[in-house]
Amino acid sequence: GYFVYDSKKAGAHTISHLRFGPRPITSTHLIRRASFVGVHQFGFLERFHVLEAAAPGATLLLNAPYGRDEVWGHIPRGVQQQIIDKGLKVYGINAYAVASDTGMGNRINTIMQTCFFAISGVLPPERAIEEIKASIRDTYGKRGEAVVQQNFAAVDAALGQMYRLEVPSQADGSLEVPPTVPAQAPPFVRTVTALIMAGEGDSLPVSRMPVDGTWPSGTTKWEKRNLALEVPVWQPDICIQCGRCVMYCPHAVIRSKVYDESLTAEAPPTFKSMESRWREPELKGKRFTVQVSVEDCTGCGVCVEVCPAKDKSAVGRKAINMEPQPPLREQERENWGFFLSLPNLSRESGIDFTTTKNVQLLPPLFEFHSACAGCGETPYLRLLSQLFGERALIANATGCSSIYGGNLPTTGWTVNEDGRGPAWSNSLFEDNAEFGYGFRLTLNKQGQYARELVQRLRDRIGADLADGLLAPAGNGEADTEAQYRRVTALRQALRGQDDPDALNLLSVADSLLPRSVWAVGGDGWAYDIGYGGLDHVIASGDNINLLVLDTEVYSNTGGQASKATGMGAVAKFAAGGKPTPKKDLGMMAMTYGYVYVAQIAMGANDRQTIRAFLEAESYDGPSLIIAYSTCIAHGINMTKGMDQEKLAVASGHWPLYRFDPRLKAEGKNPLQLDSRAPSVPLSDYIYNESRYRMLTRSDPEAAKRLLAGAQEAVQERWRKYEHLAAMSFAPAAPDESAE
């Protein structure tokens, strides 16, 4: 076996080169003439040259989400011709339907494996099925007999649902393979990115690579992967405009806008809108639209799960519902293009962006990434990009967030209509906090030098402009935009001047702009491998923000236990359940007294999440946000991830709080508890997850003992926080000795 891996989390394109023989195979090479080709995602027929390696007379197995009589018509004409020219034997199965009917969700590997052995001739089919079922029991036995039987049922159903497709003598399809990227894509995307997207990156000469190592951002918008079989569809007649579907969408494919009604005159016929329901005068009397980019959606269904608006006349119908994607693709592509042409709300409008309802109107600068469908980490990053993206510098620790954040050839970090957006760079596990701290120190030094040069060149650039550039920066969006305009004026004033001071000021002029520095990573970085650096950076007292996306496990490298893993959870290196409680990173940071600390869970309290981000970023000192993030490694239905976040908080496993040192000056307690005392047993939360549940089967006594210990740890931690939050604080007395 040899595997060509794509490191994307969702919709990855992995090619398995498998060779079988009666004698040991010792040579290592890729297959160039394959006797069997299996295509597990039908959409790959439109995106990759999947049949180039197929030998004449080979067998082709398609996972086709269509009826038997419809499959041939959905195969692109060029691929049809390849099938005919090579004389391929074609088999089909709707593996997703089999998986759904047998309780497997969208897991199709067992089904496709069964079909392979049934038609490949590698083993006698009866022997192959026997071995597959033995492997299933060995692999899934610890998860319970129900899981084993689900897989057995999928195997049996696969054999019954697979069929041989009759291949016509002529290619008669109406579908053509679309270009990898559209003609309007930037030149670099067309000549470099597109080739890598098509799997032809090995053909690129080194001379095409960026010489300085930087890579264009905002390129995921050109990579229409069409992964989802079902996508959300908005129902204006039910919508209450709360913004939750936009807020919680892990992939930023759901957007909303408020705009003048006159702009709908050019709208496509299927474009939807409704009257806006905002109290703000600037937004009254306008139209409101929720739009989905169906070609970028992963079909996770989180938006439907969190939607609170229900149709009282139709059970199960909400303001957003899942419907098949293929019939919607063309019309929604046109609707999406029109939606993007509508103006975004000005950040200088004075709108209060502290509520989910209003935040939904801010365009995200992190979009269409390759994280797992339903990822619990990415809504936090999308929110960060909405609130501060155009001035953010992001240091990203290696891990899941670095893979879906900057996985070439495309990156989801993008720019706004003015061409401004986050600067993003990936560092190692162990030094990411210091890496981000380097951004902060560099900006400090460059800013100091720039201000010295502005003073030195004051007469040349004008006193008013110099005073404006040197005035203390405000925190408002209007202040930020005003400084952008002043820096633009400074560049114009210095244009054409070639003396050293003018050239040096031009080189550091951007450091006069407001910047928001963020070090981002997972619990493996923040709690474990990079904790020493994190501690060093928050102890510095400098203005840097740290965001910990806490999945409580090393998600990217296969699910190893970290110090963030909860007591009793099963993970690699904790096969018998982790015997110690979760490390309290937030409490450790609060002991400094001058570090802003917040613990958040968007699914439990979205407004507290927004408030924590705004407070942390506005705090002139170190800030640490610890964000509970659901993960497929938890063994949950990711569609219901936000419900699990609620349970984590309600059980006391994840108390919500904000520790703001600024409150001490007002005589207030800096620790504000934002969640209530535990109201449900810890078992109601943890036994929704297979990482805890599997121990009850493999070692019930250990599970019982660890649950009791974990429950006591939760109660003890809550009592500690409750005590600290109840303490009274007096404002600091003036220092009389200064007289």
Disulfide bonds with the S-S distance in Angstrom:
none
